[in-house]
Amino acid sequence: MTSHEATIQVEHEPDLSRYTLRQDGEPVGLADYRLIGQELRFTHTEIDPARRDLGLAGILIERALDDVRIRTDLTVVADCPYVAEWIDQHAEYQDLLSRGR
């Protein structure tokens, strides 16, 4: 883990249907989702424009998917184009798209 990553926290905020990425305690990114039956549908990913190109969106999605894998048996649906592309590039997460079916 780099010192850059050490300052990053990803928090699940179920009341907001969101994962929030914080850097040095400040919210700088989010991944919104909708829970529909046994599906957790990621609908939107956003990173503060001033902090793009630092790999933060990938860190956010990886940690969010890790949380979904550990805490639930829900099927992930990647409605968000960024999440869909990220999962396509990370074969070790593709099982989340079909579990529970």
N, C-alpha and C positions, 0 to 999 in steps of 0.2 A: 504494500500500500504506500503510495507516495504521500508526501506531506500535504499536497493539494487535496488528496482524497481523505486524509485524516480529519479535515475540517468539515467534511460533508456528512450530513445525516439525512436519512429518508424516513419519514414518519407516515404511518397509515392513519388517516383521519376518516374513519368510517361514517361519521355523522355528515361529512361533506362529500362522501363517495370519491375520495381523492387520496393520492400519495403525494406528499409535499417534500421537495428537496430543499434542505437548508444548508447554506454555506456560512460558516462562522455565525450560526444562529439566525441568519437572515433568510427568509424564503426567497428562492431564486428560480424554482421550477415546480411544475405540478404534472401529475398524470391523473386525469379524471376517468372515472369508470361508472358504469351502470350495472347493478346486480339484477339480473332477470332470470328467475328460476334458479337453475344450477349453472348459469353462465355469468362470468364476470367479463363484461364487455368494456375494454379500454376504448374511450371515445376521443380523447384529446390529450396531447402532450405539449407542454410549453416550457421554455427556458427563457429567462431574462435575456433580451437581445444583447446586452453588454457582456454576457457571459457565454455566448454561443461559441462554438468551435473549441471548447475545452473538454468535450466528452461528457458533459454533465447529463445530457439526455440519456445516453447509454447507461450511465451509472444508475440513474433514476429508474429506468425500466428494468434493469437487471435486478436491482434490490426489490422492486415491487413484485416482480415475477417470483423471486425467491420467497418472498413473504406469502404470496398466494400458494405456492407449492407446499410450504411448511404448515401453514395454518388451515388450509382448506382442501377439499377435493373437487373444487369447482373447475369447470372447463373455461379456459381463457378464449375470448373472441377478440381479435385485433381489428376493431373498426377504425382505429387511428392508423393512418398510413405509416407513421414513424414506428409504431409498435409492430405492425405487420412486417415491415422491412427488417427491423432489428431481430425479430424471431426467425425470419428467413435466413439471416446471416449467422445465427447461433443455434445449430442443430440440437444442442443439449436442452433447449427449451421447447422444442416443437411438440413434445409429448403433452404439454399443457393444453394444446389446441384440440386434443382428441380424448383426453381422459374424461371419465364419467359418461361417455356416450355408449 
